[in-house]
Amino acid sequence: MRGHDRINTCLPDEVILEIFRHLDSKASRDACSLVCRRWLTLERLSRTTLRIGASGSPDLFVNLLSRRFANVKSIHIDERLPVSIPVQHGRRRGDQSKLSALQLHYLTEKTGSEDGQFQSESYCLSDSGLNALADGFSKLEKLSLIWCSNISSLGLMSLVQKCLHLKSLDLQGCYVGDQGLAAVGKVCNQLEDLNLRFCEGLTDTGLVDLAHGCGKSLKSLGIAACVKITDVSLEAVGSHCKSLETLSLDSEFIHNKGVHAVAQGCPLLRVLKLQCINVTDEALVAVGNRCLSLELLALYSFQQFTDKGLHAVGKGCKKLKNLTLSDCYFLSDMGLEAIATGCKELTHLEINGCHNIGTMGLESIGKSCRNLTELALLYCQRIGNLALLEVGRGCKSLQALHLVDCSSIGDDAICSIAEGCQNLKKLHIRRCYKIGNNGIVAVGEHCNSLTELSLRFCDRVGDEALISIGQGCSLQHLNVSGCHQIGDAGIMAIAKGCPELNYLDVSVLQNLGDQAMVELGKGCPLLKDVVLSHCRQITDVGLSHLVKNCRMLESCHMVYCPGITAAGVATVVSGCVNIKKVMVEKWKVSERTKRRAGTVISYLCVDL
């Protein structure tokens, strides 16, 4: 019967709530909340996660949201996220005035005046906002306070007294002190995850008290740029945090003694990330001898340890799967050979700026680590073709390869990877000037599962390579920025062969023109992000053809395109209903376009 609401009549609240929980996008949930009052109420009850920008009166937002969403368990507040007062277009004048009155009433309570002048604190989350958060979200389990610099230990103490079920706390960039951290340790007996990156107000006293209080439950700890945190804190962690599984340290005030204490006291450690310039081989040997469950090891900017440390890791950490070596200048092929020999389960390897690691070290990885799925080589001048020939022969499961500034790697290496690693899904190459058409053609012929291809500033790659890719692969992501030999023919082949393409960067292609834009409009209707900057031959005509059929376009970068005028910019803004960001020179934006979509337009330089 017309007008009869069978869904609301037949379905109980529990069923509708369960349906809402299975909606995977915020837009779908918002649409459901507009159906009727009952669905609005139920949708609010089904929400378990909120993200709030800590600018534009976030304390007010916390008050508003706490009254509407009773079952929230996870809240993410980030000072860097923009936010605006939630007033919908077309709302009645009376409703808008109610919200304004509510805002004024809140500010009056906060500042004690009604003169309408906002103090600077009203634009950042404060202790009073934390109090409101604690009062309104008693079921809170996960809280992130990113760069909320106005909160203090008093607010944190008030929060933890009421949020007794807190399991995850991120205080990155918050200037809280030892009293607040001690309160967390005393009250939050279920805390498992704690991030203290850039918490400059903390000392050893606070972290020691926390370890004494909730050390038994703590599983993950991150510390960075805390100049008053020393080995004393890590000794407390080693003594009391026996369940610790993840530790991230970035500090020049941590020495061997602290890392040794953690290695000895935390036998369940699985993830260890170190950027501590005063740590030497002695600490890494302790890790290799004690942390037998280690699965991920990342070493950044180490200048005081040698292959001796890696030998210990290779000998003891048999479960290691993920290894990152960045700017470790004194490591050589011998250290990498020890890892290859001892860590047979390795799946991810990144070598960045380790100038003494060469071809022989990576050859040993190809021979021994058969389960390798991702390999990243950055600024590795001494690694040549023979290394990747061995990887191509031995690592049949490789799915992602990243090469940056590897001047000794050429087409032979890429051909070997293409022929041997036919499950390759991601290939990212930047400034590898010996790689040309032959290698990429081989990828197109053999790697049919490839979905992401990035060839940035590879001067020897041209249309022939992209024609092969278009015929053999169904790309979703393509970046050929700075590949000067690529023109219309190559991009047209991609347009015809890759209908699922959603990201395209063709910036700095001087030979690319409107013909390619026409074909992209026809063949790639799912395109969401496009970068056309510095393409001198693309005009408003080509842009209009692209926009006409790519209705899902969300961002478009087109700075330094002399053929694109204010009319072309207006076409993008008016023709793409989902557009969120347009980057262009300021003088190309007309007043009408500014009025229509000023919030989505970004300027590279205001004086252009």
C-alpha positions in Angstrom: 0.0 0.0 0.0 1.3 3.4 -0.9 2.5 5.4 2.1 2.7 2.4 4.4 6.1 2.2 6.2 6.7 -1.5 6.4 10.3 -1.2 7.4 9.6 0.8 10.6 6.6 -1.3 11.4 8.2 -4.7 11.0 11.9 -4.2 12.0 12.8 -3.8 15.7 15.5 -1.4 16.8 18.2 -4.1 17.2 17.9 -5.2 13.5 18.2 -1.6 12.2 21.1 -0.9 14.4 22.9 -4.0 13.1 22.3 -2.9 9.5 23.7 0.6 10.3 26.8 -1.1 11.8 27.5 -2.7 8.4 27.5 0.5 6.4 31.1 1.2 5.3 31.0 4.9 4.5 30.1 8.0 6.5 28.0 9.3 3.5 25.8 6.3 3.6 25.3 6.6 7.4 24.5 10.3 7.1 21.9 9.6 4.3 20.2 7.0 6.5 20.0 9.4 9.4 17.9 11.8 7.2 15.2 9.2 6.5 13.1 9.8 9.7 13.5 10.7 13.4 13.7 7.1 14.4 16.6 6.3 12.0 18.3 9.5 13.2 18.2 8.4 16.8 19.3 4.8 15.9 22.1 5.9 13.7 23.5 8.1 16.5 23.4 5.1 18.8 25.3 3.0 16.3 28.2 5.4 16.0 31.3 4.2 17.7 33.9 6.5 16.2 34.2 10.3 16.0 36.9 12.6 14.4 37.0 16.2 15.6 39.2 19.0 14.4 40.7 20.9 17.3 40.2 24.3 15.9 37.0 26.4 15.6 35.8 25.9 19.2 36.4 22.1 19.6 35.2 22.3 23.3 31.8 23.3 22.0 31.8 20.4 19.6 32.6 18.0 22.3 29.6 19.3 24.3 27.3 19.0 21.3 28.4 15.5 20.3 28.4 14.0 23.7 24.6 14.7 23.9 24.0 12.9 20.6 26.3 9.9 20.5 26.0 7.8 23.6 27.9 4.7 22.4 31.1 6.2 21.1 34.2 4.2 22.0 36.9 5.8 19.8 37.5 9.6 19.5 40.2 11.2 17.3 40.9 14.9 18.0 43.6 16.5 15.8 44.6 20.2 16.1 45.6 20.0 12.4 42.1 19.0 11.1 39.9 21.9 9.9 36.4 22.0 11.3 33.4 24.3 11.0 30.2 24.8 12.9 27.7 22.1 11.6 25.0 24.4 10.1 23.4 22.9 7.0 22.6 25.1 4.0 19.0 26.0 3.8 18.3 25.6 7.5 15.7 27.9 8.9 17.0 31.2 10.4 15.6 30.3 13.8 17.6 27.0 14.0 20.8 28.8 13.1 20.2 31.4 15.7 19.7 28.6 18.3 23.1 27.2 17.5 24.6 30.7 17.7 23.0 31.2 21.1 24.3 27.8 22.2 27.8 28.8 21.1 27.5 32.2 22.9 26.2 30.5 26.1 29.1 28.0 26.0 31.7 30.8 25.5 30.1 32.8 28.3 30.5 29.9 30.7 34.1 29.5 29.5 35.2 33.1 29.5 32.8 34.9 31.8 31.9 37.6 29.3 29.3 38.2 26.5 31.2 40.8 24.5 31.6 38.3 21.6 35.3 38.3 21.7 36.8 34.8 21.4 39.9 34.2 23.4 42.6 32.1 21.7 41.8 29.1 23.9 38.3 28.8 22.4 39.9 27.7 19.2 41.8 24.8 20.7 40.8 21.9 22.9 41.2 22.7 26.5 40.9 21.1 29.9 37.2 22.0 30.1 36.8 20.2 26.7 38.4 17.1 28.2 36.1 17.3 31.2 33.1 17.4 28.8 34.5 14.5 26.9 34.9 12.5 30.1 31.4 13.3 31.2 29.8 12.5 27.8 31.7 9.4 26.7 32.0 7.1 29.6 32.5 4.0 27.3 35.6 5.5 25.7 38.3 2.9 24.9 40.5 4.8 22.4 41.4 8.5 22.5 43.8 10.4 20.3 44.7 14.0 21.2 47.0 15.1 18.4 48.9 18.4 18.9 46.3 19.6 21.4 48.7 21.9 23.0 46.3 23.6 25.4 45.4 20.6 27.5 47.4 20.0 30.7 47.9 17.4 33.4 44.8 18.6 35.2 42.5 17.9 32.2 44.2 14.5 31.7 43.7 13.6 35.4 40.0 14.5 35.2 39.6 12.5 32.0 41.1 9.2 33.3 39.1 9.4 36.5 35.9 8.9 34.5 37.1 6.9 31.4 38.0 3.7 33.3 37.9 1.5 30.2 40.6 3.4 28.2 42.8 1.0 26.2 44.6 3.3 23.8 45.8 6.9 24.4 47.7 9.1 21.9 49.1 12.3 23.3 51.3 13.3 20.4 52.4 16.9 20.7 50.5 17.5 24.0 52.3 19.4 26.7 51.2 17.3 29.6 53.4 16.7 32.6 54.4 14.0 35.0 51.3 14.3 37.2 49.0 13.6 34.3 51.0 10.5 33.1 51.1 9.2 36.7 47.3 9.5 36.9 47.0 7.5 33.7 49.2 4.8 35.2 47.3 4.7 38.5 43.8 4.6 37.0 43.9 3.0 33.5 44.6 -0.6 34.4 43.5 -1.7 30.9 45.8 0.6 28.9 47.5 -1.2 26.1 48.7 1.4 23.6 50.4 4.7 24.5 52.0 7.3 22.2 54.1 10.0 23.8 55.8 11.5 20.7 56.8 15.1 21.1 55.5 15.3 24.7 58.2 17.8 25.8 56.8 18.3 29.3 57.5 14.7 30.5 60.4 13.5 32.5 61.5 10.1 33.8 59.3 10.6 36.9 56.1 10.4 34.9 57.0 7.4 32.7 58.4 5.5 35.7 55.1 6.1 37.6 53.1 5.0 34.6 55.2 1.8 34.2 54.6 1.0 37.9 50.9 1.6 37.5 49.7 0.0 34.2 52.9 -1.8 33.0 51.3 -5.2 33.2 48.7 -4.3 30.5 50.9 -2.1 28.3 51.6 -3.6 24.9 52.7 -0.7 22.7 54.8 2.4 23.6 56.0 5.3 21.4 58.5 7.9 22.6 60.1 10.7 20.4 61.7 14.1 21.1 61.1 13.8 24.8 64.4 15.4 25.9 64.0 14.6 29.6 63.3 10.9 29.0 66.4 8.8 29.6 67.6 5.2 30.2 65.9 5.4 33.6 62.5 5.3 32.0 63.4 2.4 29.8 64.8 0.4 32.8 61.3 0.9 34.4 59.7 -0.3 31.2 61.9 -3.4 31.1 61.1 -4.2 34.7 57.4 -3.7 34.7 56.1 -4.0 31.1 56.5 -7.7 30.6 53.7 -7.8 27.9 55.2 -5.1 25.7 55.1 -6.0 22.1 55.8 -2.7 20.2 58.4 -0.1 21.1 59.3 3.0 19.0 62.2 5.2 20.2 63.5 8.4 18.7 65.9 10.1 21.1 69.5 11.2 21.3 69.3 10.7 25.1 68.7 7.0 25.0 71.8 4.8 25.3 72.7 1.1 25.3 71.7 0.7 28.9 68.0 1.5 28.2 67.7 -0.6 25.1 69.4 -3.5 26.9 67.0 -3.3 29.8 64.0 -3.5 27.4 65.5 -6.4 25.5 66.1 -8.3 28.7 62.8 -7.5 30.3 60.3 -7.7 27.4 60.5 -11.2 25.9 57.3 -10.7 23.9 58.7 -7.8 21.9 57.6 -8.1 18.2 58.1 -4.6 16.8 61.2 -2.4 17.5 61.8 0.9 15.8 65.0 2.8 16.8 66.3 6.2 15.9 68.9 6.7 18.7 72.3 8.0 17.6 74.0 7.0 20.8 73.0 3.3 20.6 75.8 0.9 19.5 76.3 -2.7 18.6 76.1 -3.7 22.2 72.4 -2.9 22.3 71.6 -4.6 19.0 73.4 -7.7 20.1 71.2 -7.8 23.2 68.1 -7.5 21.0 69.4 -10.4 18.9 70.0 -12.5 21.9 66.9 -11.8 23.9 64.1 -10.7 21.5 63.5 -14.1 19.9 59.9 -13.2 18.9 60.9 -10.0 17.0 59.0 -9.7 13.6 59.7 -6.0 12.7 63.0 -4.2 13.1 63.5 -0.6 11.8 66.9 1.1 12.3 67.2 4.8 11.4 70.3 7.0 11.3 72.6 4.7 13.2 76.2 5.7 13.0 77.8 3.7 15.8 77.1 0.1 14.9 78.4 -2.3 12.3 77.7 -5.7 10.8 78.2 -7.2 14.3 74.7 -6.1 15.3 73.1 -7.5 12.3 74.9 -10.8 12.7 73.3 -11.1 16.2 69.9 -10.3 14.8 70.3 -12.8 12.0 71.4 -15.4 14.5 68.7 -14.9 17.1 65.6 -13.3 15.5 64.5 -16.2 13.3 60.9 -14.9 13.1 61.9 -11.5 11.6 59.7 -10.6 8.7 60.1 -6.8 8.2 63.5 -5.0 8.2 64.2 -1.4 7.5 67.8 0.0 7.3 67.9 3.7 6.8 71.1 5.8 6.7 73.2 3.1 8.5 76.5 4.0 6.9 78.7 1.3 8.4 76.6 -1.7 7.4 77.9 -3.7 4.5 77.1 -6.8 2.4 78.2 -9.1 5.2 75.6 -7.8 7.6 72.8 -8.3 5.0 74.1 -11.7 4.2 73.8 -12.6 7.9 70.1 -11.5 7.8 69.5 -13.5 4.6 71.0 -16.6 6.1 69.3 -16.4 9.5 65.9 -14.7 8.7 64.3 -17.0 6.1 60.8 -15.7 6.8 61.7 -12.1 5.7 58.8 -10.6 3.6 59.6 -6.8 3.6 63.0 -5.2 3.2 63.8 -1.5 2.8 67.4 -0.3 2.3 67.7 3.5 2.3 70.9 5.4 2.0 73.2 2.6 3.3 76.0 3.3 0.9 78.2 0.3 1.8 75.5 -2.2 0.9 75.9 -3.4 -2.7 75.0 -6.1 -5.1 76.4 -9.1 -3.2 74.3 -8.3 -0.1 71.0 -8.2 -2.0 71.9 -11.3 -4.1 72.0 -13.2 -0.8 68.5 -12.0 -0.1 67.3 -13.2 -3.5 68.8 -16.7 -2.8 67.6 -17.2 0.7 64.4 -15.1 1.4 61.9 -16.9 -0.9 58.9 -15.3 0.8 59.9 -11.7 0.1 56.8 -9.7 -1.0 58.0 -6.1 -0.8 61.4 -4.6 -1.6 62.4 -1.0 -1.4 65.9 0.3 -2.5 66.4 4.0 -2.0 69.6 5.8 -2.9 71.5 2.6 -3.3 74.2 3.5 -5.8 76.2 0.3 -5.3 73.4 -2.2 -6.0 73.3 -3.3 -9.7 71.5 -5.5 -12.1 72.8 -8.8 -10.8 71.1 -8.2 -7.5 67.7 -7.9 -9.0 68.4 -10.8 -11.4 68.8 -13.0 -8.3 65.6 -11.5 -6.7 63.7 -12.2 -9.9 64.9 -15.8 -9.9 64.3 -16.5 -6.2 61.5 -14.3 -4.9 58.5 -15.4 -6.9 56.1 -13.9 -4.4 57.3 -10.3 -4.8 54.3 -8.0 -5.1 55.8 -4.5 -4.6 59.1 -3.0 -5.8 60.3 0.6 -5.0 63.4 2.0 -6.7 64.6 5.6 -6.0 67.9 7.0 -7.3 69.5 3.6 -8.0 71.8 4.6 -10.8 73.3 1.2 -11.4 69.9 -0.6 -12.1 68.7 -0.8 -15.7 66.4 -2.7 -18.1 68.0 -6.1 -17.5 67.1 -6.0 -13.9 63.5 -4.9 -14.5 63.1 -7.6 -17.2 64.3 -10.2 -14.7 61.8 -9.0 -12.1 59.0 -9.0 -14.7 59.7 -12.5 -15.9 60.2 -14.0 -12.4 57.8 -12.1 -10.2 54.6 -12.2 -12.2 52.5 -11.5 -9.2 53.9 -8.0 -9.0 51.1 -5.4 -8.1 53.1 -2.2 -7.4 56.1 -0.9 -9.3 57.4 2.5 -8.2 60.5 3.9 -9.9 62.0 7.4 -9.6 65.1 8.9 -11.2 66.6 5.6 -12.3 68.0 6.9 -15.6 69.2 3.5 -17.0 65.6 2.1 -17.0 63.8 2.6 -20.3 61.2 1.1 -22.6 62.5 -2.4 -22.6 62.1 -3.0 -18.9 58.6 -1.5 -18.7 57.5 -3.4 -21.9 58.5 -6.6 -20.1 56.4 -5.6 -17.1 53.4 -5.1 -19.4 53.9 -8.5 -21.0 54.3 -10.6 -17.8 52.8 -8.7 -14.8 49.1 -8.8 -15.5 48.2 -8.2 -11.9 49.9 -4.8 -11.8 47.6 -2.1 -10.4 50.0 0.7 -9.4 52.8 2.1 -11.7 54.9 5.1 -10.9 57.7 6.2 -13.2 58.8 9.6 -12.1 61.5 11.4 -14.0 62.6 8.3 -15.9 63.9 10.0 -19.1 64.2 6.9 -21.2 60.6 5.7 -20.8 58.3 6.6 -23.6 55.0 5.8 -25.3 56.1 2.3 -26.3 56.3 1.3 -22.6 52.8 2.7 -21.8 51.3 1.0 -24.8 52.5 -2.4 -23.5 51.2 -1.5 -20.0 47.8 -0.6 -21.4 47.6 -3.9 -23.3 48.7 -6.1 -20.4 47.7 -4.5 -17.1 44.5 -2.9 -15.6 46.0 0.0 -13.7 44.2 1.9 -10.9 47.1 4.3 -10.2 49.6 5.8 -12.7 52.2 8.4 -12.2 54.5 9.3 -15.1 55.5 12.8 -13.9 58.6 14.1 -15.7 58.9 11.3 -18.3 59.4 13.7 -21.2 59.2 11.1 -23.9 55.6 10.2 -23.1 53.0 11.8 -25.2 49.4 11.4 -26.4 49.9 7.8 -27.8 51.0 6.4 -24.5 48.3 8.0 -22.4 45.7 7.1 -25.0 46.7 3.4 -24.7 46.3 3.6 -20.9 42.8 5.2 -21.4 41.8 2.3 -23.6 43.2 -0.5 -21.5 42.8 0.7 -17.9 39.1 1.5 -17.3 39.5 1.2 -13.5 42.1 4.0 -13.4 41.3 6.4 -10.5 44.6 8.3 -10.0 46.7 9.9 -12.8 49.7 12.2 -12.6 51.0 13.4 -16.0 52.6 16.6 -14.7 55.6 18.0 -16.6 54.8 16.1 -19.9 55.5 18.7 -22.6 54.2 16.5 -25.4 50.8 15.7 -23.9 47.8 17.4 -25.4 44.1 17.5 -25.7 43.8 14.3 -27.7 44.9 12.3 -24.6 42.4 14.1 -22.4 39.5 13.2 -24.8 40.4 9.5 -24.6 40.8 9.6 -20.8 37.3 11.1 -20.6 36.0 8.2 -22.7 37.9 5.4 -21.2 38.4 6.2 -17.5 35.1 7.2 -15.9 36.3 6.2 -12.4 39.1 8.8 -12.4 39.1 10.7 -9.0 42.5 12.5 -8.9 44.3 14.0 -11.8 47.5 16.1 -11.9 48.1 18.1 -15.1 50.5 20.7 -13.8 53.2 22.0 -16.2 51.5 20.4 -19.2 51.8 23.2 -21.7 49.8 21.7 -24.6 46.6 20.9 -22.6 43.8 23.5 -23.2 40.3 24.2 -22.0 39.0 22.0 -24.8 40.8 18.9 -23.6 39.9 19.7 -20.0 36.2 19.9 -20.9 36.2 16.5 -22.5 37.9 15.0 -19.4 35.4 16.6 -17.0 32.4 15.7 -19.2 32.7 12.0 -18.5 34.8 11.7 -15.3 31.9 12.6 -13.0 33.7 11.1 -9.9 36.6 13.6 -10.1 37.6 14.9 -6.6 40.8 16.7 -7.1 42.5 18.4 -10.1 46.0 20.1 -10.1 46.6 22.3 -13.1 49.2 25.0 -12.2 51.5 26.4 -14.9 49.2 25.2 -17.8 49.1 28.2 -20.1 46.4 26.7 -22.3 44.0 26.4 -19.4 42.1 29.6 -18.6 39.5 30.8 -16.1 36.9 29.2 -18.4 38.6 25.8 -17.9 38.7 26.2 -14.1 35.0 27.1 -14.1 34.3 24.0 -16.2 36.0 21.8 -13.6 34.2 23.4 -10.7 30.8 23.4 -12.3 31.0 20.0 -14.0 32.3 17.8 -11.1 29.8 17.5 -8.3 32.3 15.6 -6.1 35.2 18.0 -6.5 37.0 18.7 -3.3 40.3 20.3 -4.4 41.4 22.4 -7.4 44.9 23.7 -7.4 45.5 26.6 -9.9 47.0 30.1 -10.2 45.0 32.7 -8.4 44.5 34.9 -11.4 42.7 32.1 -13.3 39.8 32.0 -10.8 36.9 34.3 -11.6 34.8 36.0 -9.0 31.9 33.8 -10.0 34.0 30.6 -9.5 35.1 31.9 -6.1 31.5 32.4 -5.0 30.5 29.0 -6.3 33.4 26.9 -4.9 35.8 29.0 -3.0 36.4 26.4 -0.4 37.8 23.8 -2.8 40.3 26.0 -4.6 43.9 26.1 -3.5 46.5 28.5 -4.8 50.2 27.5 -5.4 51.2 31.2 -5.0 48.9 34.1 -4.2 51.0 36.4 -6.5 50.7 34.4 -9.7 
